[in-house]
Amino acid sequence: MLPERGLLTCKTALFCHRDRDDVRILRDWQLKAPEQIQTARLLLRRPVPADAESIFHRYASDPIATRYLSWPTHRSVADTQVFLTWDETEWQKWPAGCYLIFRRGDDHLLGSTGLSFKTPTHAATGYVLAQDSWGHGYATEALKAMVELARGTGVGRLEAVCHVDHSASAHVMEKCGFQRQATLLEHTVFPNLTPAVRSDVLAYAVIL
Ligand SMILES: CC(C)(COP(=O)(O)OP(=O)(O)OC[C@H]1O[C@@H](n2cnc3c(N)ncnc32)[C@H](O)[C@@H]1OP(=O)(O)O)[C@@H](O)C(=O)NCCC(=O)NCCS
């Protein structure tokens, strides 16, 4: 992960505290994650309200891309706006929230990921990509960035679940160092797959 202008990577921030400015940066980093993160091929950035249309059209309204997600496929841009309003409160309350995933260079929207904090040291993550972006290693690259971000914001346990049939997602987590903890029976409703029925999920976690 490369440091953005005015931002520090976790490791840099933790060890860079020689003068007053750096102490302030260290404190800010602990309180708030950077709003933009660069990886080799991706730019991850906090969403803004103007992103609603592109999120809706790229993946949130796609029944295939959202099949294994825990939220209903968006029916209108208003649904996406509701999500962005909710995410704004997450960012205000916690060190981070959702990040949109863009291809570096042309800023093409690929999908989203993020951290969902349960406590300051316990968070969950997830990811979704537009169909035309599958199979390029983007989910793995974005999830690795979320693991580093979680570590940098003081998370000790980062969790994720996927439907028992979702082998691709399980493989992404394993490539990023997550370990399978359990199969949780009748645990999660996947509203676009089997509404009103709780499905079995694979529970993964990485200890940071
Ligand atoms: C699941 C998803 C995130 C994967 O994104 P991606 O960018 O294609 O993933 P990556 O390319 O980083 O890695 C996928 C890995 O799974 C493998 N894979 C793909 N289909 C697979 C399958 N059916 N079974 C097992 N492994 C599979 C790929 O070969 C690749 O592994 P490799 O790098 O060792 O070859 C993407 O398909 C997606 O957004 N789906 C819709 C949303 C979703 O389901 N999100 C997850 C909810 S838990």
The ligand as a MOL file (V3000), in Angstrom:
LIG
                    3D

  0  0  0     0  0            999 V3000
M  V30 BEGIN CTAB
M  V30 COUNTS 48 50 0 0 0
M  V30 BEGIN ATOM
M  V30 1 C -16.4330 -12.8240 -5.0630 0
M  V30 2 C -15.7400 -11.6750 -5.7640 0
M  V30 3 C -15.5580 -10.5510 -4.7890 0
M  V30 4 C -14.3820 -12.1480 -6.2610 0
M  V30 5 O -13.7280 -11.0340 -6.8380 0
M  V30 6 P -12.4710 -11.2320 -7.8080 0
M  V30 7 O -11.8100 -9.9150 -7.9890 0
M  V30 8 O -12.9020 -11.9660 -9.0270 0
M  V30 9 O -11.5750 -12.1540 -6.9050 0
M  V30 10 P -10.0200 -12.4430 -7.1120 0
M  V30 11 O -9.7280 -12.4280 -8.5760 0
M  V30 12 O -9.2330 -11.5410 -6.2180 0
M  V30 13 O -9.8710 -13.9120 -6.5030 0
M  V30 14 C -10.8270 -14.9010 -6.7930 0
M  V30 15 C -10.1740 -16.2400 -6.5630 0
M  V30 16 O -11.1800 -17.2270 -6.4720 0
M  V30 17 C -10.9820 -18.1900 -7.5040 0
M  V30 18 N -12.3030 -18.6340 -7.9120 0
M  V30 19 C -13.1410 -18.0680 -8.8010 0
M  V30 20 N -14.2640 -18.7870 -8.8770 0
M  V30 21 C -14.1220 -19.8100 -8.0060 0
M  V30 22 C -14.9370 -20.9050 -7.6220 0
M  V30 23 N -16.1490 -21.0750 -8.1540 0
M  V30 24 N -14.4730 -21.7580 -6.7020 0
M  V30 25 C -13.2590 -21.5970 -6.1390 0
M  V30 26 N -12.4280 -20.5640 -6.4640 0
M  V30 27 C -12.8700 -19.7060 -7.3910 0
M  V30 28 C -10.1970 -17.4680 -8.5650 0
M  V30 29 O -9.4990 -18.3770 -9.4020 0
M  V30 30 C -9.2660 -16.6400 -7.7090 0
M  V30 31 O -8.2500 -17.4030 -7.1200 0
M  V30 32 P -6.7460 -17.4400 -7.7220 0
M  V30 33 O -6.2320 -16.0370 -7.6770 0
M  V30 34 O -6.0110 -18.3590 -6.7860 0
M  V30 35 O -6.8520 -17.9580 -9.1260 0
M  V30 36 C -16.5650 -11.1740 -6.9850 0
M  V30 37 O -16.9050 -12.2630 -7.7830 0
M  V30 38 C -17.8150 -10.4260 -6.5910 0
M  V30 39 O -17.7700 -9.2250 -6.3600 0
M  V30 40 N -18.9560 -11.1460 -6.5060 0
M  V30 41 C -20.2130 -10.4960 -6.1750 0
M  V30 42 C -20.2430 -9.9570 -4.7400 0
M  V30 43 C -19.9150 -11.0050 -3.7250 0
M  V30 44 O -20.3380 -12.1430 -3.8460 0
M  V30 45 N -19.1340 -10.6010 -2.7210 0
M  V30 46 C -18.6970 -11.4880 -1.6460 0
M  V30 47 C -19.7520 -11.6830 -0.6560 0
M  V30 48 S -19.2100 -12.7910 0.6570 0
M  V30 END ATOM
M  V30 BEGIN BOND
M  V30 1 1 1 2
M  V30 2 1 2 3
M  V30 3 1 2 4
M  V30 4 1 2 36
M  V30 5 1 4 5
M  V30 6 1 5 6
M  V30 7 2 6 7
M  V30 8 1 6 8
M  V30 9 1 6 9
M  V30 10 1 9 10
M  V30 11 2 10 11
M  V30 12 1 10 12
M  V30 13 1 10 13
M  V30 14 1 13 14
M  V30 15 1 14 15
M  V30 16 1 15 16
M  V30 17 1 15 30
M  V30 18 1 16 17
M  V30 19 1 17 18
M  V30 20 1 17 28
M  V30 21 1 18 19
M  V30 22 1 18 27
M  V30 23 2 19 20
M  V30 24 1 20 21
M  V30 25 1 21 22
M  V30 26 2 21 27
M  V30 27 1 22 23
M  V30 28 2 22 24
M  V30 29 1 24 25
M  V30 30 2 25 26
M  V30 31 1 26 27
M  V30 32 1 28 29
M  V30 33 1 28 30
M  V30 34 1 30 31
M  V30 35 1 31 32
M  V30 36 2 32 33
M  V30 37 1 32 34
M  V30 38 1 32 35
M  V30 39 1 36 37
M  V30 40 1 36 38
M  V30 41 2 38 39
M  V30 42 1 38 40
M  V30 43 1 40 41
M  V30 44 1 41 42
M  V30 45 1 42 43
M  V30 46 2 43 44
M  V30 47 1 43 45
M  V30 48 1 45 46
M  V30 49 1 46 47
M  V30 50 1 47 48
M  V30 END BOND
M  V30 END CTAB
M  END
